[in-house]
Amino acid sequence: MSLKTGVQQVFINKLKLINFRNYSSLDIMLNDKLNIFIGNNAQGKTNIIESIYLTGFGKSFRTNKDKELIKTSNDMAYVKIQGKKRYSEFSIELRLWNNKNKEIKTNGISLTKLSELLGNISLVIFSPEDLRLIKGGPSERRRFIDREISHINKKYYYNIMSYNKVLFQRNNLLKNISYNRKLLNTIDIWNEKLIEYGCEVILKRIEFINRLNVLSRLMHRKITEGRENLEVKYLSNIKVNNKATYDEIYESFKTKLQAKIENDIKRGFTTIGPHKDDLGIYIDDADIRIFGSQGQQRTAALSLKLSEIEIIKGEIGEYPILLLDDVMSELDINRQKFLIKSLKNVQTFITITEIPELMAPLVKEGSIFKISKGNVIKYREK
């Protein structure tokens, strides 16, 4: 579907589940604009969102264990989506097993690596857990950065995975050096690889966060009607700025790593590198994690998530699909209004316990699904 801007809209028109979470069997047609899943808590609404997320990332946003996605007393779960992308149709299907690795197919062709799935369909998810992006620890923010960049850049995914493998090997070596100092002679091999992959990771993170900063600042000013200024910074523990080159990052990383070698041996792990970096989030120069109100933190989280849509659109020329899992109840009226206005041109999936009056105009163009104990009934409000 081509839009006036020249940007393409991607949408899913069919979802099929077998033995996924609390769904024995589900086969539904979807709306290319808005799909609302309404019901009480613990009925299976988030499971729908989770299944769609799974087709984009190959893993859940709620658990690292595929076994937990399989309905109790079953050995396999199946998820399939079909849809349209640019000028062609597509399908993605996954089989999750209790005792062997998952199977993934795109357009009927089996994939051998999870990285081959990334980028086939673009998704942005916003759930109450995303408030951890502001209030949680650095690992939550690093996970956000790595997930979003990997989704639009397969080279980054390769580099971050390679970095983590080298980091694991270096940490094992550090533990062994404390018992056998002769092993210190081999540390340079791992240092070189760690720096090589680490520089690529840091360089791409800086580029991504620079773009995120510009877009989220504009988004935040719109939501707050110009009353607040949001700033997002990459906080690197090897002390590089947001204009650093590969060579500058390399030299700084190498120097810091060498300076910390005895400390790393003593502690048994690597204390310097992108695996220790963070994302700084500020409103009017004040750290929002410390000084921000709950409302400001939620506005900042909303600004960051909506900025993802713009980054993906600019990067690949497609509007991503938006997954909103029970976030309306977390936002006040003004933030709800802004979010609803942002849904134009984006296929959206919303889980909710009741439909706000604000959404009434949108409902006319969308589909409503009532969910109760893993059963889905499609209906429209009068």
N, C-alpha and C positions, 0 to 999 in steps of 0.2 A: 504494500500500500504506500503510494508516494504522497508526501505531504508538500504543502506549498513551499516550505523551506528547503526542499530537496533532500531532507533527512527521511530515512525509511522507518516505518513502524514494524516492529516484530510483535507477533501475538500468537498465543496458544489457543487452539480451538477445540482441543479434545484432551481429556485426562482419563487415564485408566489405572486403577489400582487393584492388586490382588494380594491379600494377606499383609497389607501394610498398616502397621500400628493397629487401630481398632476397626479397620475396614477389611471385611472378608472379600468384598467385590464392589467395585465402583467404576462406572463408565459414564461420564457426563460430557455434554457439549458446553463450550464456554463462550462468553461474550468477548468480542475483540476490544471492548472499551472498559467496562466495569463489571466485576464479579464480586458480589457481597455474600459472605458466608455468615449466617446469623444463627445464634443458638446460645444456650447456657454454657457455663464453663464445664470443661472436662467432657465434652461431647464429641470432639474430633475436629474442631475448626482449625487449630494450629497444625494438625497432621496434614491437612490439605496444603497449607503453605509450605510445610516441611518437604512434602513430596515434590513440589515444583522446584523448590530450592535445590533439592538433590539432583535434579536433571541438569542444573547449570554448573554445580560445583563438584558433583560426585560424592558429596558427604553432607551430613546433616549439620545444621547450625545449633542443634540442641545436644548432640552426643557424638562421641568419636567411635562408638561401637555400633556397627551395622546390625548386630544381633538384636539390639533394642528396637529396631525398626520393623522387625518381623513379628507378625501377630502370634500371640502365645499358642504353643502346641503345633506350630508349623515350621517347616525347614527352609522355606523360601518366600521372599516377598518380591513383587513385580510392580514396577512403575513405568508408565509410558505416557509421553506427551506427543501430540501432533500439532503442527501449526504452519504459519506462513512467515517467510523471511525474505525481504527484498522481493524477488520475482519468482520464488520457488517455494515449494512445500518442504517441510522437514519433519523428522521424527527422532526422538531420543528415548531409549528404553534401558532400564537397569534391572538386573536380577540380583538380589541380595541373598546370600546363603549363610546358614549357621556354621558350616564346617569348611567353607572354601571362599576364595576371593570373589568379590562382586564381578558381574559381567555387564559391560556397557556396550551399547550399539548406537550409532548415529546413522540414520537412513538405511538401516538394515546391515551396516558394516560394523564388525566387531572392532573395538579399540583395545590396544595392548597396554596403553599407559593412561593414567588419569589426566595427564597434561593435554592429551589429545581431545579431551572433552571441553576443556576451558575455552571460552570464546565462541562456542557453537550457539549459545543463546545467552544474552546479557540480562542479568537480574540485579535489582537493588532491593534489599530487605530492610525494613524498619520495624523493630519490635521493642517492647519495654526493656529488654536486655541491652539494647543499644545505648541506654543511658549510662551503662558501664563505660562507654567510650569516654565519658566525661568524668564520672566518679570512680571508675575502677582503676586498677594499677596499670603500669606501662605495658604489660603483656597484652591487655585488652586493646590498647591503641596500636601496638605493633601488629596484632592480628588483623585489625581493620585495614591498616595500610597494606600489608602483604596480600590479603584477600582481594582487595580492590585492584591493585596493580597487576596481580597474577591473572585476573579475569580478563584484562585487556592487553596483556603483554606476556606471551608464553616464555620469552627469553628470561624475564624476571623470575618467573616460576622456577625455571631451571637453575638460575643463579642462587635463589634463596634456598632451594632444596639442596643444592651442592654445598652451599655455605654451611648449612646445618649438619650435613654429613661430615664435613671436614672438622667442624667444631666438636662434634661427638668424638672423633678420633683424637683430636688434640687434647681434649679433656681427659680421655683415658690415659694418654701419654703422660700428662701432668701428674696424675695420681701415681703412675709407676715410677716417675723420676724421683719422687720423694723417697723411694726405697732403693733406687739404683741410679745414681747421678750420671753414670755413663750414657744413659739414654738421652741426656740433654743435648748430645751431639746430633740427634735426629730431629730436634724441634724446628729447625729452620725449614725443613721440607713442608711441614704442616703450616708454619707461619706464612710461607709464600702463597700457598693455596688459599689460606684463610683471607689474606689481604686481597688477593686477586678477585675472589668472588665477593668479598665484602665491599670492595670499591664499587663494583657494578651495582650491588644492592643499594648502597648509600646514594650513589649518583642518581639512580632512578627514583628513589624515595624523595630526594630533594626536588627533582623535577615535578613529581606528582603533588607534593605538598605545596609547592609554589603556586601551582594551578588551583589547588584546593583552597588555598588562602584567599586568592582573588575572588573566586566564585562564592565561597561561603560568606565572605565579608559583604558582598552585594546582596546575597540572599538574606543575611541577618539584618541588614539595614532596612530591607523591605518589610520584614516581619515586625521589626520594632519601630517602623516609621522614622528611621534615621536617628533614633535616640541613643543607640549603642553602636560601638565599633568592635567587631570581632576580628581577632588575629590568630592565625594558626602558624606555628613554627615547628621545624624539625629540630629536636634537641639531640645532637650527636655527642656521645661521650668521648669522641676523638677530636672534638673541637674544630669542626669545619663549618664554614658559613654557607648560606643558601646560593652562593655563586661559585662554589669550589669546583675545580676541574678534577679530572681523574688523577692526574699526577700529584696535585695538592693533597687529595684524599689519601693517595697511596703513601706518600712520605709521612703524613701525620699519623696514619694507622700504624705504619712500620715502627716509627719512633715510640709511640705509646705502648705498642705490644712488647717491644724490647725492654722498655723501662719497667714494665709490670711483670716480667718473667718470674722473678723470685716470689713475688706476691701470689702469682697464679699457681706456682708449685706448692706454696704453703697452703693455699686454699683448695687446691685440687680442681680448679676450673678456670676458664678464660673470663677475665673481668673486663676486657676491652673489646668493643666491636659493635656492629649494628644490632646484635641480639640483646644489647643492653640500652638501646636508644629509646626515645620517647617522643611524644607529640605534645607540644605546649599549646594550650588553648586559653586565650585571654580576651577579656572585655574591658575596653578602655584601659589597657595596660595592666589590669589586675588578673591574677591567675584564677580562672573561673572555678577550678577544682577546690580552691581554698576559700575564696571570697564570694563566689557566685551563689545567688539564690537558686532554689529548685527550679523556678520558672526560667531563669536565665540559662541554667544547665540544659533544660529541655529544649529551649529555643536554639541553643548552640548545636545540640545533637540533631535537631530537625534541619538546621542550615547545612550541616555537614552531609547528612544523608541525601538531601535534595541536590546538593552540589555534585554528588556522584552521578546523578542522571545527566547533568550537563557535561561532565568530564567524559563519560562513556559516549554520549552523543557526538562530542567533538572528536573523540579518538577514532571511533569506528563508523560514524555516519548513521547510527541507528539509535532509536529510542529504546532504552531497556524496559523490561517488564518490572513493575513496582509491586512488591509484596508488603502489605501493611498488616502486621499481626497484632491486633488488639491495642493499637496505639491511640485511637480516638479518645478513649477514656482517660488517657494520660495527658492529654492536651487541653488547654482552656479554649474558649470560644474563638478568640482571635487567631490562635495557632491552628485550630481546626479549619477556619476559613481559608487561611493561607495555604494549608496543605491541599484542601479541596480544589483551590484554584490551580494548583500545580499539576493536577491529574490530566490536563488536556494533552492529547496525542500519546499518552502512555497507557498501555493496557495495565489495569490495576486489579489486584486481588486484595480484598479487605475481610478480616475476621472481626466480628463485633457482636455484642450481646443485644444491642438494640440500635436502630438506625436514627441518628440525630436528624433533627428537622433541617439542618443545614444541607444535608445530602439529598433532600427531596428532589431538586431539579436533576441531579445526576442519575437518580434511580430510574428515571424514565428511559434513559439510554442504556441501562445496564441490566444485569440478571441477578436475581436474588435466590440463594439456596438456603433452605432451612435445614439445620443439622441437629440430629438427636440420636445419641448412642451409635454413631457410625452409620446412620442412615441419612441420605441426602434427598431432599425433595425440592425441586425447582418450582418457584412461584414468584409472582409479582404482587406488590402491594397495590391496592386500589387507590 
